[in-house]
Amino acid sequence: MSLEVKPLTFHDTCLLHPGMEDRDQIRMYMVFGGMPGDHLQFRGSTFRDVVERTFLAEGLPFGNAVRARIGSELGRTDEYVSIVRAIASGRERLKEISDFAGLPESTCSGYISDLEGIRIVGRRHPMLGATKRPCYVIEDGLVGLWYSAFGDLRDPWLPEDPGSRYDMVSGRIDSYLGRRFERFCAEWLSRSYVCDEIGSWWGTEEDGDGDRVGADVDIVARVSETGVRMTLLCECKFRNRMAKMSDLETLERRMRSLCDTGRPVIFSSGGFERELAALAQFHGAMLIGIDELMGRVRAPSLLAPPPASGSDEGDRRGSVQVRADLS
């Protein structure tokens, strides 16, 4: 007999913060995952309240706890922390990380493997021809938030009021949570559909001036329903404002060069502008809003027909069900 202990699901963690609004519930899960101890330790009426009282308190005491989280199972904490700092600052390749940390690439590679072993660091899974060279990300949401938003702060330089401190770094917090939202949406897809493979694409595309610039697709998922397989290419928007038609057009432009039979999906925590909601079905696109993410509305069938003409269901729910491309 064996007992397997697994993290709580997103909906289970919501029960630990009954007064929080939807987006704050998502923020809490993106940072603390399914670890009940963290959710019980970091409590508050809002996500901002939790951050102000815990992360931005006088003396920034939580920095030592995050450092200990890395060093508790590993020696040479300074070297491991420098690697985490490098990844948090946007350095994703081995050479970039080793240069930042001041370590030989072979040594740095071994340290990264150690961090992967304790799930502090992970790798992006390449799809649709994205480079196979490792591209590293911070796996641990709490560690990632600290070193992305607060790691370079020094208490003597900060205002005394925690609210003013939060305002100073709110842009960093939003940027970090925007990246974590991709992971949250990937988990939602895995729960909602049969996923054979899930990852992302990154590479370059030509801009309006003819120059090659960096580009990516947040999520690429190969899914199936009743024996029909399809590829979903997803854009993820975690923000208060609504997703626009231009977001879908950008995704479609990348799809044309990557996947002939792909189907576009837009995740948006802020809803969808009327034009996008009205035209999504004609583009074969699926829109996933806050009601679907919170589980109040079932995930749309990938094979479902579009709403009847004149129906306001898509606007009301924030999603549009469309017919799958079976070619």
C-alpha angles and dihedrals in degrees: 000000000000134000118218115202114203132181119267118264120250092256091051091054090052088065089062091060103040096163098052123106120241101266092047089052088054092046091053092051094046090056103034101026116196099325106125094198091061092048091050092048096046105053132152144131092266138013089249090054090053092050095046095049097040112025100028100038119131110292093017089249096174091071090078091051092053091048089050090050088062098038100041092087099025135057124220092049094179092062094047092047091051089055091050090049090052093053092044089055091057102267104136105163126080095242093048091049095046092049091051093046094043093234132130111259093243092052092043091051091055092049091050089053089054090052090049089052092060093040097246091119130032140172134248111243109233120223138171093030099313112157115281092217108114116269110193130212134175108262099189108080097205094048090046093052093049097050094038096050112015109018096100097043120115118202098223090058095053132085114255095238111088090212091058089047090054092050089054093057101027091108091055091048092050092048092051094047090048089060093045090052089070089062091046091053091047089055090049090054091049091052095044103043142024101268117195093181135357132187139108143265128236132173138103138301136187116263128209092278094052095254124134111245134175117272138169146180110228097217133011114186132178105209138168137206125186089345096310114120125202141163120241121203111196138196116199122206119183104181141104096251122078126263113254137218088252089064090059092044091054091050092048091051091056092044092058091062096040112036129015094198100036123130122217122233126185119199113195129171090192099054130242134289115247095252092054093045091049097047102035094091092054089054093049088244129150120215119205116193139177095283092058093044091051092047097243089119124039119247108266118254111255089222098043119124118245120268116279116269111276094019116138093201094107093053093044096050098035091235137088123209113217139183115266122243102243097178 
